[in-house]
Amino acid sequence: MRKLLFMSIILIVFFIVSGCNNNSVKQIKADYFDIGFGQSLYEGYNKVGKETVQSLVKAYNQIEYSGQTNQEVNYEKAITITFICNDQVSGTLVIDDKGIFHLSDSAENYQIESNNDIYEQAIEIYNDVKKQY
């Protein structure tokens, strides 16, 4: 009985230490993406290079967040990115200038960690894509 109790305690401690509370996004892949700012939306297919797509996918996959927030996304200053892989949506990110973001697989809003520059990167890409229209 003591052995079972001891193993249970070790297992619980392992889950607590190893990150049972994972604060990172589900990893995605993408062939291209659509990108929008505010109420405008542009298709990225054949508008950006593979390097740009993979750079944005990498930034998305590296998103870590400090947890849920009660703050709302400011949609007037939000970038919306819809990642597409094999003609299917693999992920969607809506993030504003303050780092409040929402994912397609969650109903909650989160605060992005300050070391992630995906918003700034996305603004640059959005402006490049917008020029092509």
Buried (B, 14 or more C-beta within 10 A) or exposed (E): EEEEEEEEEEEEEEEEEEEEEEEEBEEBBBBBBBBBBEEEEBBBEEBBEEEBBEBBBEBBBBBEBEEEBEEEBEEEBBBBBBBBBEEEBBBBBBBBEBBBBBBBEEEEBBBBBEEBEBBEBBBEBBEBBBEEE
